[in-house]
């Protein structure tokens, strides 16, 4: 058997590539396997890296193409926060101008005078000291209101849910301008 590089008798076989070589063209490995320019990774590494690249590309395209999670089909919100963090702000809802108080002569009705209510005693304790009141102004959200009043020992998101429950709000995004909310103090 001859050396892969010359016509002399081969003295060893390369354990890496299996080529036969003489003492001049190799030591522990043949001369080809010791050449830094030819020290390329095996085909398995190339195939594995191409497969990983393909998988990453498919995942990236899926992230770009999939529809975002929404609350009531309006605004995209991460699924973990859907229904917890309000996304809408308070809006101004115009009230219709008061209707004319004149009635046709044929449809006259008797109006009753309201009974006067007693004036509250300023020295008396409030009826329910467990809350304070906040009037919703433009740009307020339930979350921003909760941030203003949250006690140090409570989580803000839990306090938002507590305010919504205290005011019997079914939709935390439906607060309107001028609404007076009761904020729990405990």
C-alpha positions as protocol buffer text, in pm:
chain_id: "A"
residue {
  index: 1
  type: UNK
  ca { x: 0 y: 0 z: 0 }
}
residue {
  index: 2
  type: UNK
  ca { x: 126 y: 342 z: -91 }
}
residue {
  index: 3
  type: UNK
  ca { x: 115 y: 685 z: 79 }
}
residue {
  index: 4
  type: UNK
  ca { x: -168 y: 907 z: -41 }
}
residue {
  index: 5
  type: UNK
  ca { x: 83 y: 1184 z: -120 }
}
residue {
  index: 6
  type: UNK
  ca { x: 386 y: 996 z: -264 }
}
residue {
  index: 7
  type: UNK
  ca { x: 479 y: 654 z: -404 }
}
residue {
  index: 8
  type: UNK
  ca { x: 652 y: 525 z: -89 }
}
residue {
  index: 9
  type: UNK
  ca { x: 526 y: 249 z: 133 }
}
residue {
  index: 10
  type: UNK
  ca { x: 256 y: 364 z: 381 }
}
residue {
  index: 11
  type: UNK
  ca { x: 345 y: 322 z: 749 }
}
residue {
  index: 12
  type: UNK
  ca { x: 17 y: 427 z: 917 }
}
residue {
  index: 13
  type: UNK
  ca { x: -349 y: 490 z: 857 }
}
residue {
  index: 14
  type: UNK
  ca { x: -509 y: 823 z: 957 }
}
residue {
  index: 15
  type: UNK
  ca { x: -760 y: 759 z: 1239 }
}
residue {
  index: 16
  type: UNK
  ca { x: -972 y: 1056 z: 1125 }
}
residue {
  index: 17
  type: UNK
  ca { x: -1009 y: 1010 z: 749 }
}
residue {
  index: 18
  type: UNK
  ca { x: -864 y: 661 z: 692 }
}
residue {
  index: 19
  type: UNK
  ca { x: -597 y: 770 z: 441 }
}
residue {
  index: 20
  type: UNK
  ca { x: -269 y: 576 z: 431 }
}
residue {
  index: 21
  type: UNK
  ca { x: 48 y: 785 z: 479 }
}
residue {
  index: 22
  type: UNK
  ca { x: 424 y: 754 z: 521 }
}
residue {
  index: 23
  type: UNK
  ca { x: 642 y: 907 z: 796 }
}
residue {
  index: 24
  type: UNK
  ca { x: 706 y: 1220 z: 584 }
}
residue {
  index: 25
  type: UNK
  ca { x: 337 y: 1298 z: 529 }
}
residue {
  index: 26
  type: UNK
  ca { x: 191 y: 1261 z: 875 }
}
residue {
  index: 27
  type: UNK
  ca { x: 246 y: 1197 z: 1243 }
}
residue {
  index: 28
  type: UNK
  ca { x: -62 y: 1115 z: 1455 }
}
residue {
  index: 29
  type: UNK
  ca { x: -287 y: 1226 z: 1166 }
}
residue {
  index: 30
  type: UNK
  ca { x: -222 y: 1248 z: 795 }
}
residue {
  index: 31
  type: UNK
  ca { x: -95 y: 1573 z: 645 }
}
residue {
  index: 32
  type: UNK
  ca { x: -441 y: 1663 z: 507 }
}
residue {
  index: 33
  type: UNK
  ca { x: -610 y: 1635 z: 847 }
}
residue {
  index: 34
  type: UNK
  ca { x: -335 y: 1847 z: 1010 }
}
residue {
  index: 35
  type: UNK
  ca { x: -371 y: 2131 z: 755 }
}
residue {
  index: 36
  type: UNK
  ca { x: -553 y: 2424 z: 927 }
}
residue {
  index: 37
  type: UNK
  ca { x: -706 y: 2535 z: 598 }
}
residue {
  index: 38
  type: UNK
  ca { x: -868 y: 2197 z: 554 }
}
residue {
  index: 39
  type: UNK
  ca { x: -979 y: 2161 z: 917 }
}
residue {
  index: 40
  type: UNK
  ca { x: -1347 y: 2194 z: 842 }
}
residue {
  index: 41
  type: UNK
  ca { x: -1625 y: 2058 z: 1058 }
}
residue {
  index: 42
  type: UNK
  ca { x: -1800 y: 1744 z: 947 }
}
residue {
  index: 43
  type: UNK
  ca { x: -2111 y: 1743 z: 728 }
}
residue {
  index: 44
  type: UNK
  ca { x: -2325 y: 1669 z: 1036 }
}
residue {
  index: 45
  type: UNK
  ca { x: -2241 y: 2005 z: 1187 }
}
residue {
  index: 46
  type: UNK
  ca { x: -2330 y: 2182 z: 861 }
}
residue {
  index: 47
  type: UNK
  ca { x: -2658 y: 1996 z: 832 }
}
residue {
  index: 48
  type: UNK
  ca { x: -2740 y: 2061 z: 1197 }
}
residue {
  index: 49
  type: UNK
  ca { x: -2671 y: 2433 z: 1168 }
}
residue {
  index: 50
  type: UNK
  ca { x: -2881 y: 2457 z: 851 }
}
residue {
  index: 51
  type: UNK
  ca { x: -3166 y: 2275 z: 1024 }
}
residue {
  index: 52
  type: UNK
  ca { x: -3143 y: 2511 z: 1324 }
}
residue {
  index: 53
  type: UNK
  ca { x: -3143 y: 2812 z: 1091 }
}
residue {
  index: 54
  type: UNK
  ca { x: -3448 y: 2681 z: 907 }
}
residue {
  index: 55
  type: UNK
  ca { x: -3631 y: 2618 z: 1235 }
}
residue {
  index: 56
  type: UNK
  ca { x: -3549 y: 2966 z: 1364 }
}
residue {
  index: 57
  type: UNK
  ca { x: -3669 y: 3123 z: 1039 }
}
residue {
  index: 58
  type: UNK
  ca { x: -4000 y: 2937 z: 1052 }
}
residue {
  index: 59
  type: UNK
  ca { x: -4052 y: 3048 z: 1413 }
}
residue {
  index: 60
  type: UNK
  ca { x: -3970 y: 3413 z: 1330 }
}
residue {
  index: 61
  type: UNK
  ca { x: -4216 y: 3413 z: 1039 }
}
residue {
  index: 62
  type: UNK
  ca { x: -4483 y: 3260 z: 1263 }
}
residue {
  index: 63
  type: UNK
  ca { x: -4430 y: 3539 z: 1520 }
}
residue {
  index: 64
  type: UNK
  ca { x: -4469 y: 3802 z: 1249 }
}
residue {
  index: 65
  type: UNK
  ca { x: -4775 y: 3651 z: 1083 }
}
residue {
  index: 66
  type: UNK
  ca { x: -4989 y: 3535 z: 1376 }
}
residue {
  index: 67
  type: UNK
  ca { x: -5275 y: 3766 z: 1479 }
}
residue {
  index: 68
  type: UNK
  ca { x: -5225 y: 3951 z: 1809 }
}
residue {
  index: 69
  type: UNK
  ca { x: -5435 y: 3877 z: 2114 }
}
residue {
  index: 70
  type: UNK
  ca { x: -5709 y: 4136 z: 2161 }
}
residue {
  index: 71
  type: UNK
  ca { x: -5956 y: 4253 z: 2420 }
}
residue {
  index: 72
  type: UNK
  ca { x: -6302 y: 4267 z: 2262 }
}
residue {
  index: 73
  type: UNK
  ca { x: -6135 y: 4275 z: 1919 }
}
residue {
  index: 74
  type: UNK
  ca { x: -6007 y: 4631 z: 1966 }
}
residue {
  index: 75
  type: UNK
  ca { x: -5654 y: 4667 z: 2098 }
}
residue {
  index: 76
  type: UNK
  ca { x: -5367 y: 4418 z: 2106 }
}
residue {
  index: 77
  type: UNK
  ca { x: -5267 y: 4315 z: 2457 }
}
residue {
  index: 78
  type: UNK
  ca { x: -5033 y: 4039 z: 2574 }
}
residue {
  index: 79
  type: UNK
  ca { x: -5244 y: 3734 z: 2668 }
}
residue {
  index: 80
  type: UNK
  ca { x: -5114 y: 3730 z: 3026 }
}
residue {
  index: 81
  type: UNK
  ca { x: -5244 y: 4085 z: 3083 }
}
residue {
  index: 82
  type: UNK
  ca { x: -5572 y: 4062 z: 2892 }
}
residue {
  index: 83
  type: UNK
  ca { x: -5856 y: 4170 z: 3117 }
}
residue {
  index: 84
  type: UNK
  ca { x: -5627 y: 4298 z: 3394 }
}
residue {
  index: 85
  type: UNK
  ca { x: -5475 y: 4619 z: 3263 }
}
residue {
  index: 86
  type: UNK
  ca { x: -5729 y: 4866 z: 3125 }
}
residue {
  index: 87
  type: UNK
  ca { x: -5647 y: 4994 z: 2779 }
}
residue {
  index: 88
  type: UNK
  ca { x: -5911 y: 5260 z: 2723 }
}
residue {
  index: 89
  type: UNK
  ca { x: -5911 y: 5608 z: 2871 }
}
residue {
  index: 90
  type: UNK
  ca { x: -6208 y: 5805 z: 2995 }
}
residue {
  index: 91
  type: UNK
  ca { x: -6400 y: 5972 z: 2717 }
}
residue {
  index: 92
  type: UNK
  ca { x: -6621 y: 6277 z: 2715 }
}
residue {
  index: 93
  type: UNK
  ca { x: -6980 y: 6180 z: 2651 }
}
residue {
  index: 94
  type: UNK
  ca { x: -7192 y: 6479 z: 2565 }
}
residue {
  index: 95
  type: UNK
  ca { x: -7519 y: 6505 z: 2749 }
}
residue {
  index: 96
  type: UNK
  ca { x: -7816 y: 6616 z: 2545 }
}
residue {
  index: 97
  type: UNK
  ca { x: -7944 y: 6965 z: 2610 }
}
residue {
  index: 98
  type: UNK
  ca { x: -8231 y: 6968 z: 2854 }
}
residue {
  index: 99
  type: UNK
  ca { x: -8563 y: 6931 z: 2687 }
}
residue {
  index: 100
  type: UNK
  ca { x: -8798 y: 7222 z: 2674 }
}
residue {
  index: 101
  type: UNK
  ca { x: -9001 y: 7252 z: 2989 }
}
residue {
  index: 102
  type: UNK
  ca { x: -9305 y: 7393 z: 2812 }
}
residue {
  index: 103
  type: UNK
  ca { x: -9582 y: 7145 z: 2754 }
}
residue {
  index: 104
  type: UNK
  ca { x: -9872 y: 7179 z: 2520 }
}
residue {
  index: 105
  type: UNK
  ca { x: -10187 y: 7312 z: 2679 }
}
residue {
  index: 106
  type: UNK
  ca { x: -10375 y: 6992 z: 2608 }
}
residue {
  index: 107
  type: UNK
  ca { x: -10123 y: 6781 z: 2796 }
}
residue {
  index: 108
  type: UNK
  ca { x: -10090 y: 6974 z: 3119 }
}
residue {
  index: 109
  type: UNK
  ca { x: -10001 y: 6762 z: 3414 }
}
residue {
  index: 110
  type: UNK
  ca { x: -9981 y: 6842 z: 3777 }
}
residue {
  index: 111
  type: UNK
  ca { x: -9626 y: 6863 z: 3909 }
}
residue {
  index: 112
  type: UNK
  ca { x: -9546 y: 6784 z: 4266 }
}
residue {
  index: 113
  type: UNK
  ca { x: -9291 y: 6975 z: 4466 }
}
residue {
  index: 114
  type: UNK
  ca { x: -9011 y: 6766 z: 4602 }
}
residue {
  index: 115
  type: UNK
  ca { x: -8989 y: 6726 z: 4975 }
}
residue {
  index: 116
  type: UNK
  ca { x: -8685 y: 6895 z: 5122 }
}
residue {
  index: 117
  type: UNK
  ca { x: -8420 y: 6664 z: 5261 }
}
residue {
  index: 118
  type: UNK
  ca { x: -8262 y: 6740 z: 5597 }
}
residue {
  index: 119
  type: UNK
  ca { x: -7923 y: 6907 z: 5580 }
}
residue {
  index: 120
  type: UNK
  ca { x: -7640 y: 6688 z: 5701 }
}
residue {
  index: 121
  type: UNK
  ca { x: -7479 y: 6769 z: 6031 }
}
residue {
  index: 122
  type: UNK
  ca { x: -7114 y: 6868 z: 5962 }
}
residue {
  index: 123
  type: UNK
  ca { x: -7000 y: 6734 z: 6301 }
}
residue {
  index: 124
  type: UNK
  ca { x: -7149 y: 6389 z: 6243 }
}
residue {
  index: 125
  type: UNK
  ca { x: -6921 y: 6110 z: 6117 }
}
residue {
  index: 126
  type: UNK
  ca { x: -6956 y: 6013 z: 5750 }
}
residue {
  index: 127
  type: UNK
  ca { x: -7196 y: 5730 z: 5676 }
}
residue {
  index: 128
  type: UNK
  ca { x: -6925 y: 5501 z: 5530 }
}
residue {
  index: 129
  type: UNK
  ca { x: -6569 y: 5593 z: 5633 }
}
residue {
  index: 130
  type: UNK
  ca { x: -6427 y: 5291 z: 5444 }
}
residue {
  index: 131
  type: UNK
  ca { x: -6384 y: 5483 z: 5118 }
}
residue {
  index: 132
  type: UNK
  ca { x: -6290 y: 5814 z: 4965 }
}
residue {
  index: 133
  type: UNK
  ca { x: -6432 y: 5959 z: 4646 }
}
residue {
  index: 134
  type: UNK
  ca { x: -6253 y: 6035 z: 4318 }
}
residue {
  index: 135
  type: UNK
  ca { x: -6416 y: 6215 z: 4027 }
}
residue {
  index: 136
  type: UNK
  ca { x: -6295 y: 6081 z: 3691 }
}
residue {
  index: 137
  type: UNK
  ca { x: -6125 y: 6349 z: 3484 }
}
residue {
  index: 138
  type: UNK
  ca { x: -6009 y: 6342 z: 3122 }
}
residue {
  index: 139
  type: UNK
  ca { x: -5731 y: 6090 z: 3061 }
}
residue {
  index: 140
  type: UNK
  ca { x: -5799 y: 5887 z: 3377 }
}
residue {
  index: 141
  type: UNK
  ca { x: -5797 y: 5510 z: 3363 }
}
residue {
  index: 142
  type: UNK
  ca { x: -5884 y: 5276 z: 3645 }
}
residue {
  index: 143
  type: UNK
  ca { x: -5516 y: 5180 z: 3660 }
}
residue {
  index: 144
  type: UNK
  ca { x: -5396 y: 5543 z: 3687 }
}
residue {
  index: 145
  type: UNK
  ca { x: -5652 y: 5614 z: 3959 }
}
residue {
  index: 146
  type: UNK
  ca { x: -5541 y: 5304 z: 4151 }
}
residue {
  index: 147
  type: UNK
  ca { x: -5180 y: 5422 z: 4129 }
}
residue {
  index: 148
  type: UNK
  ca { x: -5279 y: 5745 z: 4305 }
}
residue {
  index: 149
  type: UNK
  ca { x: -5443 y: 5575 z: 4602 }
}
residue {
  index: 150
  type: UNK
  ca { x: -5283 y: 5230 z: 4634 }
}
residue {
  index: 151
  type: UNK
  ca { x: -5177 y: 5148 z: 4993 }
}
residue {
  index: 152
  type: UNK
  ca { x: -4814 y: 5045 z: 5041 }
}
residue {
  index: 153
  type: UNK
  ca { x: -4905 y: 4690 z: 5140 }
}
residue {
  index: 154
  type: UNK
  ca { x: -5119 y: 4616 z: 4830 }
}
residue {
  index: 155
  type: UNK
  ca { x: -5039 y: 4522 z: 4471 }
}
residue {
  index: 156
  type: UNK
  ca { x: -5160 y: 4777 z: 4214 }
}
residue {
  index: 157
  type: UNK
  ca { x: -5335 y: 4522 z: 3993 }
}
residue {
  index: 158
  type: UNK
  ca { x: -5516 y: 4374 z: 4293 }
}
residue {
  index: 159
  type: UNK
  ca { x: -5619 y: 4725 z: 4398 }
}
residue {
  index: 160
  type: UNK
  ca { x: -5758 y: 4791 z: 4045 }
}
residue {
  index: 161
  type: UNK
  ca { x: -5976 y: 4481 z: 4078 }
}
residue {
  index: 162
  type: UNK
  ca { x: -6081 y: 4589 z: 4429 }
}
residue {
  index: 163
  type: UNK
  ca { x: -6189 y: 4936 z: 4305 }
}
residue {
  index: 164
  type: UNK
  ca { x: -6383 y: 4777 z: 4018 }
}
residue {
  index: 165
  type: UNK
  ca { x: -6559 y: 4539 z: 4257 }
}
residue {
  index: 166
  type: UNK
  ca { x: -6625 y: 4814 z: 4514 }
}
residue {
  index: 167
  type: UNK
  ca { x: -6793 y: 5028 z: 4245 }
}
residue {
  index: 168
  type: UNK
  ca { x: -6967 y: 4729 z: 4083 }
}
residue {
  index: 169
  type: UNK
  ca { x: -6799 y: 4795 z: 3747 }
}
residue {
  index: 170
  type: UNK
  ca { x: -6848 y: 4512 z: 3501 }
}
residue {
  index: 171
  type: UNK
  ca { x: -6609 y: 4667 z: 3247 }
}
residue {
  index: 172
  type: UNK
  ca { x: -6304 y: 4843 z: 3390 }
}
residue {
  index: 173
  type: UNK
  ca { x: -6264 y: 5033 z: 3060 }
}
residue {
  index: 174
  type: UNK
  ca { x: -6611 y: 5185 z: 3076 }
}
residue {
  index: 175
  type: UNK
  ca { x: -6552 y: 5464 z: 3325 }
}
residue {
  index: 176
  type: UNK
  ca { x: -6674 y: 5798 z: 3194 }
}
residue {
  index: 177
  type: UNK
  ca { x: -6579 y: 6155 z: 3257 }
}
residue {
  index: 178
  type: UNK
  ca { x: -6736 y: 6295 z: 3574 }
}
residue {
  index: 179
  type: UNK
  ca { x: -6812 y: 5957 z: 3729 }
}
residue {
  index: 180
  type: UNK
  ca { x: -6753 y: 5958 z: 4104 }
}
residue {
  index: 181
  type: UNK
  ca { x: -6570 y: 5643 z: 4206 }
}
residue {
  index: 182
  type: UNK
  ca { x: -6548 y: 5513 z: 4561 }
}
residue {
  index: 183
  type: UNK
  ca { x: -6188 y: 5423 z: 4648 }
}
residue {
  index: 184
  type: UNK
  ca { x: -6148 y: 5179 z: 4940 }
}
residue {
  index: 185
  type: UNK
  ca { x: -5922 y: 5311 z: 5214 }
}
residue {
  index: 186
  type: UNK
  ca { x: -5839 y: 4983 z: 5386 }
}
